[in-house]
């Protein structure tokens, strides 16, 4: 089958002697910094959290994403492996992060930080949720640059043969996720955030994010090759889809709860 040549990009963006800065690290930094600036701009439109309230939260969010993402990968994807190799948990430079784990970490940080500020955690969560697709977009682009998390074998005209994925052309599922979880979800939440009546219903935007991400991730999983150490689950589902199901349920609950407020 014909395939588009994968654009080989060095995963190391900048190298100065022994110091190497990878695109993946830059993606995290870009997502966090741009997300922080966007949160400040949203907070400037009014609400219980002032723009300055998001300055300290940037540090909280950074720690929550890294710690939660790593622990999520350890517990959700490879618990048996890390049970016998516990020191590898700290080898984050070897890769292995879970978005669902990072999200749980950020939710914990939102709850604790909101208590510190004395504001409803759902109000803080709405602003963070509106900015989250920025980080998702850059993260998926970094996955594509690294040639990881590729899609299933396909004969679509835009299929690519990934260096580590064998000679068969595959869906560039990382780009599908960047579009759905990043661009589409960001535009939807930005549109909702422009409506004062919806911003006043604390938890509504956060709930829409959870539902939107869960659906977007589940759709993307149809084209994404499952992890080799997990494979397909019953009915042809994937672990990513099962992890997204609680997000959808929680999101629906938050939306209904906000509507009754």
C-alpha positions as CSV (number, residue, x, y, z in Angstrom):
1,X,0.0,0.0,0.0
2,X,1.1,3.5,-0.7
3,X,1.9,5.8,2.2
4,X,3.0,9.4,2.8
5,X,6.5,9.6,4.0
6,X,6.7,10.3,7.7
7,X,8.4,13.6,8.3
8,X,11.4,12.6,10.3
9,X,12.0,15.3,13.0
10,X,14.7,15.0,15.6
11,X,12.8,14.6,19.0
12,X,15.5,16.8,20.5
13,X,14.7,20.4,19.7
14,X,17.8,22.0,21.2
15,X,21.1,20.4,22.2
16,X,23.8,22.3,24.0
17,X,26.6,19.9,25.0
18,X,25.1,17.3,27.3
19,X,21.9,19.4,27.7
20,X,19.1,18.2,25.4
21,X,15.7,19.9,25.3
22,X,13.1,17.7,23.7
23,X,10.0,18.8,21.7
24,X,7.9,16.8,24.2
25,X,9.2,19.0,27.1
26,X,8.6,22.2,25.0
27,X,5.0,21.0,24.3
28,X,4.3,20.7,28.0
29,X,5.8,24.1,28.6
30,X,3.8,25.7,25.8
31,X,0.6,24.1,26.9
32,X,1.0,25.2,30.5
33,X,2.2,28.8,29.8
34,X,-0.3,29.5,27.0
35,X,-3.1,27.9,29.1
36,X,-2.1,30.1,32.1
37,X,-2.3,33.2,29.9
38,X,-5.7,32.1,28.6
39,X,-7.0,31.5,32.1
40,X,-6.0,35.0,33.1
41,X,-7.8,36.5,30.1
42,X,-11.0,34.5,30.9
43,X,-10.8,35.5,34.6
44,X,-10.6,39.1,33.5
45,X,-14.2,38.8,32.2
46,X,-15.5,38.4,35.7
47,X,-16.0,35.6,38.2
48,X,-15.0,34.6,41.7
49,X,-11.3,34.0,40.7
50,X,-9.2,37.0,39.8
51,X,-6.6,36.9,37.1
52,X,-3.8,37.0,39.7
53,X,-5.3,33.9,41.3
54,X,-4.0,31.8,38.4
55,X,-0.3,32.9,38.8
56,X,0.4,30.5,41.7
57,X,-1.8,27.8,40.2
58,X,0.6,27.5,37.3
59,X,3.1,25.8,39.7
60,X,0.3,23.6,41.1
61,X,-0.8,22.6,37.7
62,X,2.7,21.7,36.5
63,X,3.3,19.4,39.5
64,X,-0.2,17.9,39.1
65,X,0.2,17.2,35.4
66,X,3.7,15.5,35.8
67,X,3.0,13.6,39.0
68,X,-0.6,12.6,38.1
69,X,0.4,11.8,34.5
70,X,3.2,9.5,35.6
71,X,1.3,7.8,38.4
72,X,-1.7,7.3,36.0
73,X,0.5,5.5,33.5
74,X,2.0,3.3,36.3
75,X,-1.4,2.4,37.8
76,X,-3.7,2.4,34.7
77,X,-1.4,0.9,32.1
78,X,1.5,-1.1,33.5
79,X,1.0,-1.9,37.2
80,X,2.5,-5.4,37.0
81,X,5.7,-4.1,35.3
82,X,6.3,-1.4,37.8
83,X,5.5,-3.6,40.8
84,X,8.6,-5.6,40.0
85,X,10.6,-2.6,38.7
86,X,9.6,0.2,41.2
87,X,12.6,2.4,40.6
88,X,11.6,2.8,36.9
89,X,8.6,4.9,38.1
90,X,11.0,7.8,38.5
91,X,12.5,7.4,35.0
92,X,10.1,9.8,33.4
93,X,12.7,10.6,30.7
94,X,12.0,7.1,29.3
95,X,8.4,8.2,28.5
96,X,5.1,6.9,29.8
97,X,2.5,9.5,30.8
98,X,-1.3,9.1,31.1
99,X,-3.6,12.0,30.2
100,X,-6.3,10.5,32.5
101,X,-3.9,10.4,35.3
102,X,-2.8,14.0,34.7
103,X,-6.4,15.0,34.7
104,X,-7.0,13.4,38.1
105,X,-3.9,15.2,39.4
106,X,-5.2,18.5,38.1
107,X,-8.7,17.9,39.6
108,X,-7.1,17.3,43.0
109,X,-5.0,20.5,42.6
110,X,-8.1,22.5,41.6
111,X,-10.0,21.3,44.7
112,X,-7.1,22.1,47.1
113,X,-6.3,25.5,45.5
114,X,-9.9,26.5,45.4
115,X,-10.2,25.8,49.1
116,X,-7.1,28.0,49.7
117,X,-8.7,30.9,47.7
118,X,-12.1,30.3,49.4
119,X,-13.9,30.0,46.0
120,X,-16.1,27.2,44.6
121,X,-13.9,24.5,43.0
122,X,-16.3,24.2,40.1
123,X,-15.7,27.9,39.3
124,X,-12.0,27.5,39.2
125,X,-12.4,24.2,37.3
126,X,-14.5,25.9,34.6
127,X,-11.6,28.2,33.7
128,X,-9.0,25.5,33.8
129,X,-11.2,23.2,31.6
130,X,-11.6,25.9,29.0
131,X,-7.8,26.2,28.7
132,X,-7.0,22.4,28.9
133,X,-7.4,21.8,25.1
134,X,-4.4,24.0,24.5
135,X,-2.1,21.6,26.4
136,X,-3.9,18.6,24.7
137,X,-3.1,20.0,21.3
138,X,0.6,20.5,21.9
139,X,0.9,17.2,23.6
140,X,-0.6,15.3,20.6
141,X,1.7,17.2,18.2
142,X,4.6,16.1,20.3
143,X,3.4,12.5,20.1
144,X,3.4,12.9,16.3
145,X,6.9,14.4,16.2
146,X,8.1,11.5,18.4
147,X,6.5,9.0,16.0
148,X,4.6,7.3,18.9
149,X,1.0,6.4,19.7
150,X,0.5,5.8,16.0
151,X,-2.8,4.6,14.4
152,X,-4.0,1.3,13.0
153,X,-3.0,0.0,9.6
154,X,-5.0,1.8,6.9
155,X,-5.2,2.5,3.1
156,X,-6.5,6.1,3.4
157,X,-4.5,8.5,1.1
158,X,-3.0,10.3,4.1
159,X,-1.7,7.1,5.9
160,X,1.9,7.1,7.0
161,X,4.5,4.5,7.7
162,X,5.9,5.4,11.2
163,X,9.5,4.4,11.8
164,X,8.7,2.3,14.9
165,X,5.4,1.1,13.6
166,X,6.6,-1.3,10.9
167,X,6.3,-0.9,7.1
168,X,2.5,-0.8,6.9
169,X,0.9,2.6,6.4
170,X,-1.1,3.8,9.4
171,X,-3.6,6.4,10.5
172,X,-1.8,9.5,11.9
173,X,-4.1,9.2,14.9
174,X,-2.0,11.7,16.9
175,X,-3.2,14.4,14.4
176,X,-6.8,13.3,14.7
177,X,-6.5,13.7,18.5
178,X,-4.8,17.1,18.2
179,X,-7.8,18.2,16.0
180,X,-10.6,16.8,18.1
181,X,-9.2,17.1,21.7
182,X,-7.4,20.3,20.9
183,X,-8.9,22.5,18.2
184,X,-12.5,21.4,18.1
185,X,-12.9,21.2,21.9
186,X,-11.1,24.5,22.4
187,X,-13.4,26.3,20.0
188,X,-16.5,24.8,21.6
189,X,-15.4,25.8,25.2
190,X,-14.3,29.2,24.0
191,X,-17.8,29.8,22.6
192,X,-19.5,28.7,25.8
193,X,-17.1,30.8,27.9
194,X,-18.2,33.9,26.0
195,X,-21.7,33.5,27.5
196,X,-22.0,35.1,30.9
197,X,-25.1,33.1,31.8
198,X,-23.1,29.9,31.4
199,X,-20.1,31.1,33.2
200,X,-22.4,31.8,36.2
201,X,-23.4,28.2,36.3
202,X,-20.3,26.8,38.0
203,X,-19.4,23.4,36.7
204,X,-21.1,23.7,33.4
205,X,-18.1,24.4,31.2
206,X,-16.0,21.8,33.2
207,X,-18.7,19.2,32.6
208,X,-18.8,20.0,28.9
209,X,-15.1,19.5,28.8
210,X,-15.2,16.1,30.4
211,X,-18.0,14.9,28.1
212,X,-16.3,16.5,25.1
213,X,-12.9,15.0,25.8
214,X,-14.4,11.6,26.6
215,X,-16.2,11.5,23.3
216,X,-13.3,12.9,21.3
217,X,-10.8,10.4,22.8
218,X,-13.2,7.5,22.3
219,X,-13.6,8.4,18.6
220,X,-9.9,8.8,18.2
221,X,-9.3,5.4,19.7
222,X,-11.2,3.8,16.8
223,X,-8.2,4.8,14.6
224,X,-5.4,4.4,17.2
225,X,-3.4,1.2,17.6
226,X,-3.9,-0.1,21.1
227,X,-0.9,-0.5,23.4
228,X,0.8,-3.8,22.7
229,X,0.8,-4.8,26.4
230,X,-3.0,-4.3,26.6
231,X,-4.4,-4.9,23.2
232,X,-8.1,-4.9,22.4
233,X,-10.7,-5.4,25.1
234,X,-14.2,-7.0,24.8
235,X,-16.3,-5.9,21.9
236,X,-13.2,-4.4,20.2
237,X,-13.0,-1.6,22.7
238,X,-9.7,-0.1,24.0
239,X,-8.5,0.8,27.5
240,X,-8.5,4.5,26.5
241,X,-12.2,4.3,25.8
242,X,-12.9,2.6,29.1
243,X,-10.9,5.2,31.0
244,X,-12.9,7.9,29.2
245,X,-16.3,6.5,30.2
246,X,-16.1,7.8,33.8
247,X,-15.2,11.2,32.5
248,X,-18.3,11.3,30.3
249,X,-20.5,10.2,33.3
250,X,-18.9,12.8,35.6
251,X,-19.3,15.5,33.0
252,X,-23.0,14.8,32.5
253,X,-23.5,15.0,36.2
254,X,-21.7,18.4,36.4
255,X,-23.7,19.8,33.5
256,X,-27.0,18.6,35.0
257,X,-26.0,19.9,38.5
258,X,-25.0,23.3,37.0
259,X,-28.4,23.6,35.2
260,X,-30.2,23.1,38.5
261,X,-28.2,25.8,40.2
